[in-house]
Amino acid sequence: MNKIELLAPAGSKEALNAAINAGANAVYLGGKLFGARRSAANFSEEELIEAIAYCHKMNVSVYVTVNTLIKEEEFDDAIKFVELLYNNDADAVIIQDLGLLSEVKSRFPDLHCHASTQMTFHDLEGVKFAERMGFSRVVLSRELSFQEIENIVNNTRVEIEFFVHGALCISYSGQCLMSSYIGGRSGNRGACAQPCRRAYKVKNLSTGFQTDEAFFMSPKDLMTYDQIEKLKTLDNVSLKIEGRMKSPDYVYSVVSSYRQGLDEGFDELKVSQFSRTFNRQLGNGFMFESSYEKLMNYEIPSSYGTPAAKVLSVVNGMMTLQLIDQLNKGDELQYRHKGKTVGTRADVIMNNGQRVQAASKGEIVTIPFKYTVPGNALLYKTYDKAFIDEMLRKSEIQKNAYFVKFHFEAKLGQNSALSAIFSDINNTKIVTCSDKIVEKAISRPLDEERVIEQLSKLGGTPIAIESISCDIEDGVSLPVSEINLMRRACIESFLEMQAIRYSHRKNGSEKQTPVKQKNMSFKNSLEQSGSFHLIFRDAKQLLQKLPQRENGDATSKSFDIKLYLNDFKGYNQNFEALLKLEVIPLLPRIIRRDDMIEIKIFLKRFHAANPNGRLKISHIGQLELLQNYTFEVESDYSLNIFNGAAVNQLEELGLRSFVWSTEMSKTELRASNAKLLNHSMINAGVFIYGHLPIMISEYCPVGGALVGHDKCMLCKKNEFALIDDHNVIYPLFCDPDHCRVEVMSDHKINLIDQIKALEEMGIFQYRLAMDCYDFDCNQLLASIFESKTTEEIIKRNSFNRELHSRGSYLNGIE
């Protein structure tokens, strides 16, 4: 049988119990800090310790989320939190921050680390590199198909975890900056405000046409239960259910359904039950479906519910309904139209003039309703009280986690003995003896029936009887209380043993530091003068802009200019010209299977022509592609580098330079960069100009809104944007080859006038996105080529509030 773990969310103590009693093999939960679901109830440190011990007694593993980016001033507290988890037997920690990973593996090398989905691992090569870094498990991006997941599972040794049910992010997790850009609430810090659930219009900037407002970025919830038989063909995987902010009834309903599916097979009835708890409609997501109709819910971003009734009339605040589903007192009904909703709770149900507690499908009832809705309107049940009450009741029924075989002995003149063999992985055997000597019976002798009756009293424990055998000498006596004492002693000893999974951690054993990877030797020391890194998306545009470079003498400048191209296909097509201009390739953030072969061919070609050249990566897993090359490797802002420890990790991996996260404030940049000065040999950079990609998605709202499917190719001849309910325009960068889209910031980031402040921090590399070819961008480009000093560039490019934004630089993020 394949090894498949069912992993459940636990955002509260009640949800934790529901997950365990529903049959989860493992749970993931978080403390009050450092978790990517800050709005969940979560657990205090004392509650975490209790939860871990209880889960282990119930034969359930515990993975604790420490999966936010860690600010410099938080780093010591984060390590102390991990130490608390280590000392109290957490099975694993879930991590996003590269610096935290490095420190955890150094201090607690035997603690399992899981790569959070926030790390955006989405290909086989990346997963292999995650294993090199010390991860024991990788949580894959939610955009992968079943075939891609299967390929990764079959070609790696590391454990693979992926989501099978729950809410979907429309952007690749870890690459979404939209919430922090709009309001300072970062998804990378567990504070996402869910801007994808807001209403938008899609506008054709080339023609002026725009759609009506709808929820064009809000996907349906993921549900793969109907594919359970395919999921069961995988080995060494964890099936993850999303929902640390969900209620206990939701957790029990979903987890118990997948448990039954894994153990007994697919059951059609379970599919309809998923709609009776929270859902935004259900679909197979990217895993088994690709059509936009099956992926997206443009109607409402909240719970969809089930069809409940048709409106016959609304008169004087009373609504008459014909039921198409059972209606119970306490159910919540909702009417919706064009994204707007009104609703009520059915606290009063009138049937033929009589007040009733419930009414059946087909009956006509009247309920109070203060809103006006059209006749024949359809109402949805968004809170199914009977179903939820049933799930809550079942969620409190303690499951059996173990079975026990008892053997009882009672011989005259000897201490009675009870042995217990438990069904844990070690078949643990515990023997206990009574302090009392077995005596000759005066009246009623001890018999097997009475012993079995006492030993069977295991209520309140997660243990059930498998068998009971007895060896009782005729005519002997022993107080029943002694049998009960022996039973309790065996059970308590066993459960205490289960609570402590990693006894060596309790013994204060010395924590060994793993061997660090050897540094690559750098050809150049740290830069001490400005270096402008100009990033282009299009090879033809880059070559068209480059004649301006002839207007200035590079040798007379007080700064350096480097050219980058984020278009490996365009590089291949214009290879000789770009190589001559020393253009540095920037690998794309997302490399799926259809591009991997071409990427590898390009790398071989580039290395053959320029074996010691530079190359910039946009994902840490891309280092796996570069194992056999001698490039000087740089990294982009998309690696989410947030603290000095993360930079040290990059340096250990041999990188020459990096770009700080765009979510860092000026104060945070200064604090983190100060950690590097005087000892680091890696150059730091900052994103100082250009539209910031605030979301990247395998779904394109252009195709979704305008034609209803992908591969529409409208972006070949037109430019598009999202427009929110405040008329803010977010340009879309569409990739017609993959129907992948990037949502761009409404204003360009502009920190050019902050260059002197950055220099004072010791930051001398400046990343400029040159993918917007308007007057502002062209003027900046000309000034860089024509100026001799950074002061001249600053002077010629002032901050314009109508065009520019400071991003997170001044105020930072939560």
TIBA-277291 format. One line per 10 residues: number of its first residue (from 1); their letters; for each residue x, y, z of C-alpha. Coordinates in steps of 0.2 Angstrom, whole numbers. Layout:
BEGIN
NUM	A	X:Y:Z  ...
REM end
This chain:
BEGIN
1	MNKIELLAPA	0:0:0  6:17:-4  11:29:10  -1:43:10  -3:56:24  -20:65:26  -15:82:33  -28:94:41  -28:112:46  -30:117:65
11	GSKEALNAAI	-33:135:67  -41:133:85  -42:119:98  -59:115:93  -53:113:75  -39:102:81  -50:90:90  -61:89:74  -46:85:63  -40:72:74
21	NAGANAVYLG	-57:64:77  -60:65:58  -45:54:55  -31:65:50  -14:58:51  -6:75:54  -11:92:58  -3:109:54  -6:124:66  2:140:71
31	GKLFGARRSA	7:150:86  2:168:88  17:174:78  27:169:62  12:160:54  4:164:37  -13:164:44  -13:178:57  -32:180:57  -34:162:63
41	ANFSEEELIE	-36:159:82  -20:150:83  -11:144:99  -2:152:113  15:144:118  7:134:132  -7:128:121  5:123:107  14:112:120  -2:104:126
51	AIAYCHKMNV	-8:102:108  8:93:102  8:81:117  -11:77:114  -9:74:96  5:62:99  -5:53:111  -18:52:97  -5:45:85  -6:61:75
61	SVYVTVNTLI	10:71:69  11:90:71  19:102:59  20:120:65  20:135:53  34:147:55  31:152:37  32:171:36  47:182:31  56:186:46
71	KEEEFDDAIK	61:204:50  79:207:57  72:213:74  61:197:75  74:184:71  80:180:88  62:178:94  59:167:79  74:155:84  68:155:102
81	FVELLYNNDA	50:150:95  58:136:85  68:130:100  52:129:110  45:118:97  60:107:96  61:105:114  42:100:115  43:87:101  35:96:86
91	DAVIIQDLGL	37:84:71  42:98:59  42:116:56  35:124:40  47:138:33  47:151:20  62:162:25  79:156:18  88:164:33  77:155:46
101	LSEVKSRFPD	80:138:37  99:141:38  98:144:56  86:130:60  97:117:51  112:124:60  105:124:77  93:109:76  99:98:62  87:84:66
111	LHCHASTQMT	72:94:66  62:91:50  59:107:39  45:108:27  46:120:12  31:131:13  20:133:-3  25:152:0  42:146:-7  34:143:-24
121	FHDLEGVKFA	42:127:-28  34:121:-44  46:110:-54  57:95:-52  73:104:-52  68:116:-38  62:102:-27  79:93:-29  87:109:-24  76:110:-9
131	ERMGFSRVVL	82:93:-3  100:99:-5  96:114:6  90:102:20  71:102:18  63:85:21  47:89:13  41:102:0  24:109:-2  21:111:-20
141	SRELSFQEIE	13:127:-28  -6:124:-31  -4:128:-50  3:111:-54  -6:97:-64  -8:80:-58  5:74:-71  18:87:-65  15:81:-47  17:63:-52
151	NIVNNTRVEI	33:66:-61  40:75:-46  35:62:-34  42:48:-44  59:57:-47  63:63:-30  67:56:-13  60:71:-3  42:70:4  30:79:-7
161	EFFVHGALCI	14:88:0  1:97:-10  -16:104:-8  -31:94:-12  -45:104:-5  -49:122:1  -47:140:-5  -35:144:-19  -24:159:-22  -25:165:-40
171	SYSGQCLMSS	-7:170:-39  8:159:-36  10:159:-17  25:169:-11  25:179:-27  9:190:-23  13:207:-17  -4:215:-21  -10:216:-3  5:224:4
181	YIGGRSGNRG	7:236:-11  -11:242:-9  -13:242:10  3:236:18  -4:219:23  8:206:16  3:189:12  21:184:15  19:190:33  2:181:36
191	ACAQPCRRAY	-9:197:34  -16:196:16  -31:207:14  -37:196:-1  -38:209:-15  -41:194:-27  -58:193:-19  -63:211:-24  -73:216:-40  -63:222:-55
201	KVKNLSTGFQ	-67:227:-73  -55:221:-87  -51:235:-99  -43:235:-116  -31:249:-115  -29:249:-134  -47:251:-139  -55:258:-123  -68:244:-121  -70:238:-103
211	TDEAFFMSPK	-81:224:-95  -94:226:-82  -88:224:-64  -86:206:-58  -75:195:-47  -63:191:-61  -48:186:-50  -58:175:-37  -56:156:-40  -68:143:-34
221	DLMTYDQIEK	-62:132:-20  -52:117:-24  -60:100:-22  -51:84:-28  -61:71:-18  -69:65:-35  -51:61:-40  -47:51:-25  -43:35:-34  -30:44:-44
231	LKTLDNVSLK	-22:52:-29  -21:35:-21  -9:30:-34  5:41:-27  17:36:-14  26:46:0  14:60:-2  4:71:10  -13:77:5  -16:94:12
241	IEGRMKSPDY	-33:102:16  -33:121:17  -42:129:31  -34:136:47  -47:150:47  -61:137:45  -73:131:58  -73:114:67  -88:108:57  -79:112:40
251	VYSVVSSYRQ	-63:103:46  -73:88:52  -84:87:36  -69:88:24  -56:78:33  -68:64:37  -74:63:19  -56:62:12  -52:49:26  -66:38:20
261	GLDEGFDELK	-61:40:2  -43:35:6  -49:20:16  -64:14:8  -65:22:-9  -75:36:-18  -93:39:-12  -104:50:-23  -114:56:-8  -99:65:-1
271	VSQFSRTFNR	-97:77:-16  -114:85:-12  -110:86:6  -95:98:2  -107:111:-4  -116:111:13  -101:119:22  -91:134:17  -87:135:-1  -85:147:-16
281	QLGNGFMFES	-91:134:-27  -80:119:-30  -68:113:-44  -53:103:-47  -42:118:-49  -27:117:-59  -23:99:-54  -36:91:-65  -45:105:-75  -39:120:-85
291	SYEKLMNYEI	-55:128:-91  -58:145:-84  -77:141:-82  -72:126:-70  -58:136:-61  -66:153:-58  -82:160:-49  -85:178:-55  -102:179:-46  -97:181:-27
301	PSSYGTPAAK	-81:179:-17  -90:172:-2  -98:156:3  -109:150:-12  -120:138:-3  -134:127:-11  -150:131:-20  -163:132:-6  -179:140:-12  -188:150:-26
311	VLSVVNGMMT	-197:166:-21  -215:167:-24  -219:184:-17  -213:197:-4  -227:207:4  -226:218:20  -209:211:25  -215:192:23  -207:182:9  -216:166:3
321	LQLIDQLNKG	-205:153:-4  -207:136:-13  -193:125:-5  -181:115:-16  -172:109:-1  -175:106:17  -177:122:28  -173:121:46  -174:135:59  -157:144:60
331	DELQYRHKGK	-153:141:42  -146:156:33  -153:161:16  -146:173:3  -151:182:-13  -138:188:-25  -138:199:-40  -122:206:-50  -111:203:-35  -122:211:-22
341	TVGTRADVIM	-130:200:-9  -144:201:4  -150:188:16  -158:183:32  -158:169:45  -173:158:46  -178:160:64  -196:160:60  -204:148:48  -223:148:45
351	NNGQRVQAAS	-231:134:36  -250:135:33  -251:148:47  -242:137:59  -224:141:66  -213:126:63  -195:121:66  -193:113:49  -201:111:32  -197:99:18
361	KGEIVTIPFK	-193:100:0  -208:105:-11  -217:114:3  -223:132:3  -217:142:18  -217:161:23  -202:169:33  -198:187:38  -188:196:25  -185:215:25
371	YTVPGNALLY	-177:216:7  -186:218:-9  -182:204:-22  -190:199:-38  -202:186:-40  -195:168:-45  -178:174:-38  -168:159:-32  -162:159:-14  -146:150:-8
381	KTYDKAFIDE	-143:141:9  -127:148:15  -128:141:32  -135:123:34  -139:122:53  -144:104:53  -128:98:43  -117:109:53  -124:103:70  -122:85:64
391	MLRKSEIQKN	-103:88:60  -100:97:76  -108:82:86  -97:70:76  -82:80:78  -83:78:97  -83:59:96  -65:54:101  -58:42:88  -48:26:92
401	AYFVKFHFEA	-30:28:88  -24:12:95  -29:-6:99  -23:-16:114  -21:-34:118  -23:-38:137  -17:-53:146  -21:-55:164  -14:-67:177  -19:-71:194
411	KLGQNSALSA	-11:-85:204  -13:-89:223  0:-81:234  7:-71:220  5:-53:214  -7:-52:199  0:-46:183  -7:-37:168  2:-36:151  -3:-25:137
421	IFSDINNTKI	3:-25:119  -2:-9:109  -4:-7:90  8:7:89  23:6:76  34:-2:89  20:-14:96  24:-8:113  22:-20:128  19:-14:145
431	VTCSDKIVEK	18:-25:161  11:-20:177  9:-29:194  -3:-27:208  4:-23:225  -9:-35:233  -6:-54:234  -19:-65:226  -29:-73:240  -40:-88:242
441	AISRPLDEER	-58:-83:239  -70:-83:254  -86:-80:244  -86:-75:226  -71:-81:217  -63:-70:203  -68:-75:186  -64:-71:168  -80:-62:164  -78:-49:178
451	VIEQLSKLGG	-59:-46:173  -65:-43:155  -78:-31:161  -66:-21:171  -52:-21:157  -64:-15:144  -68:1:153  -57:12:141  -69:26:139  -61:43:137
461	TPIAIESISC	-45:36:130  -40:34:111  -38:15:114  -50:1:110  -49:-18:114  -42:-30:102  -42:-45:113  -42:-50:131  -35:-66:138  -35:-72:156
471	DIEDGVSLPV	-25:-85:166  -34:-86:183  -32:-100:195  -48:-107:202  -55:-101:218  -44:-85:220  -49:-67:224  -43:-50:220  -51:-33:223  -59:-26:207
481	SEINLMRRAC	-50:-9:211  -33:-18:209  -38:-23:191  -44:-5:187  -27:2:194  -17:-10:183  -27:-5:168  -25:13:171  -7:11:174  -4:2:158
491	IESFLEMQAI	-14:15:148  -7:30:156  11:24:154  8:20:136  0:37:132  14:46:141  27:36:130  18:42:114  18:60:120  37:60:119
501	RYSHRKNGSE	42:55:102  60:62:102  67:58:119  85:63:114  79:81:113  73:80:131  90:73:136  99:89:132  110:80:119  122:92:110
511	KQTPVKQKNM	115:99:94  128:97:80  131:110:67  130:103:49  144:105:37  142:122:27  143:122:8  159:128:2  159:146:-4  163:150:-22
521	SFKNSLEQSG	177:162:-24  172:179:-31  182:187:-44  177:205:-38  176:212:-21  161:222:-15  155:236:-26  158:253:-18  150:264:-32  133:264:-40
531	SFHLIFRDAK	129:250:-52  113:252:-62  105:236:-67  93:238:-82  80:224:-84  71:222:-100  58:210:-105  59:210:-124  75:208:-134  70:219:-148
541	QLLQKLPQRE	65:233:-136  82:231:-128  91:232:-144  81:247:-150  85:257:-134  104:253:-134  109:266:-147  107:279:-133  122:270:-125  134:278:-138
551	NGDATSKSFD	130:295:-132  140:293:-116  158:286:-113  156:272:-100  174:274:-94  171:292:-88  156:288:-77  156:286:-59  144:272:-60  142:256:-69
561	IKLYLNDFKG	128:250:-81  123:232:-83  110:226:-95  98:211:-91  85:202:-102  71:193:-94  67:184:-110  77:168:-114  68:165:-130  72:182:-136
571	YNQNFEALLK	90:180:-131  91:164:-141  84:173:-156  96:188:-155  110:178:-146  126:185:-155  120:203:-154  115:202:-135  131:192:-131  142:206:-139
581	LEVIPLLPRI	133:219:-128  136:208:-112  118:207:-109  115:196:-93  101:183:-94  88:183:-81  78:167:-79  59:168:-77  51:166:-60  41:152:-66
591	IRRDDMIEIK	48:138:-77  36:124:-80  39:107:-90  35:114:-107  50:127:-105  63:117:-96  71:108:-111  73:125:-120  80:133:-104  93:119:-102
601	IFLKRFHAAN	98:121:-121  99:139:-118  110:138:-103  122:126:-112  123:138:-127  126:153:-115  139:144:-105  149:138:-120  150:156:-127  153:164:-110
611	PNGRLKISHI	158:151:-97  162:164:-83  148:176:-87  135:182:-76  117:175:-74  103:181:-63  90:168:-55  73:173:-50  70:157:-39  81:148:-27
621	GQLELLQNYT	78:131:-35  85:137:-51  102:134:-43  99:116:-47  100:120:-66  117:128:-63  126:114:-53  138:110:-68  141:128:-74  154:141:-69
631	FEVESDYSLN	143:157:-70  144:171:-58  126:169:-51  115:184:-45  98:183:-38  82:194:-40  70:202:-28  58:187:-31  68:177:-19  60:187:-4
641	IFNGAAVNQL	77:190:5  72:199:21  86:197:34  105:195:35  104:177:39  95:174:22  109:184:14  122:173:22  113:158:16  114:165:-2
651	EELGLRSFVW	133:168:1  135:150:6  127:144:-9  139:154:-20  129:169:-26  138:185:-30  124:197:-28  105:198:-23  91:211:-22  82:214:-6
661	STEMSKTELR	63:211:-4  53:225:-11  42:224:5  56:231:16  55:248:23  70:260:23  73:256:42  72:238:39  84:239:24  96:248:35
671	ASNAKLLNHS	95:236:49  97:220:38  111:228:27  121:232:43  122:214:47  132:211:31  145:225:32  163:221:36  161:203:33  150:199:18
681	MINAGVFIYG	157:197:1  140:198:-8  133:213:-16  116:220:-11  103:228:-22  87:237:-21  72:238:-34  72:257:-37  62:260:-53  48:252:-63
691	HLPIMISEYC	31:244:-62  32:231:-49  24:214:-53  12:212:-38  4:196:-44  8:181:-56  -5:169:-61  -8:154:-73  -25:161:-75  -27:176:-87
701	PVGGALVGHD	-42:188:-83  -41:194:-101  -46:177:-108  -58:174:-93  -67:190:-94  -68:193:-113  -69:176:-121  -71:163:-107  -55:153:-110  -36:154:-112
711	KCMLCKKNEF	-26:155:-128  -37:169:-134  -21:178:-141  -30:195:-138  -14:201:-130  -4:199:-146  -11:215:-152  -19:224:-137  -14:230:-120  -25:227:-105
721	ALIDDHNVIY	-28:232:-87  -38:228:-71  -48:242:-64  -54:241:-46  -69:249:-38  -59:264:-34  -55:266:-53  -37:262:-49  -29:254:-65  -17:239:-64
731	PLFCDPDHCR	-8:236:-80  -7:217:-86  8:210:-93  2:195:-103  12:181:-109  3:173:-124  15:158:-125  8:152:-108  -7:162:-105  2:167:-89
741	VEVMSDHKIN	-1:185:-83  7:197:-71  -3:211:-63  8:226:-62  7:240:-49  -3:255:-54  11:267:-52  30:264:-55  41:262:-40  53:277:-40
751	LIDQIKALEE	67:278:-27  80:286:-38  81:301:-26  85:289:-12  101:283:-20  112:293:-8  102:286:7  105:268:0  123:272:-3  125:277:16
761	MGIFQYRLAM	117:260:20  131:251:10  119:247:-5  126:251:-22  116:240:-34  100:247:-41  87:237:-51  77:246:-64  63:238:-73  63:245:-91
771	DCYDFDCNQL	48:236:-97  37:252:-99  42:262:-114  33:278:-110  41:295:-109  46:294:-91  55:277:-94  63:284:-110  69:299:-101  76:289:-87
781	LASIFESKTT	85:278:-99  93:292:-108  99:301:-92  108:285:-86  117:283:-103  121:302:-104  125:306:-86  143:304:-78  137:304:-60  123:297:-50
791	EEIIKRNSFN	119:315:-44  115:320:-62  103:305:-64  95:310:-48  93:328:-54  86:323:-70  73:311:-63  62:319:-49  48:310:-40  31:313:-48
801	RELHSRGSYL	16:308:-38  5:305:-53  17:293:-60  27:286:-45  25:277:-29  37:273:-15  30:256:-13  34:249:5  50:260:7  43:273:19
811	NGIE	30:263:29  35:245:27  22:231:29  13:222:43
REM end
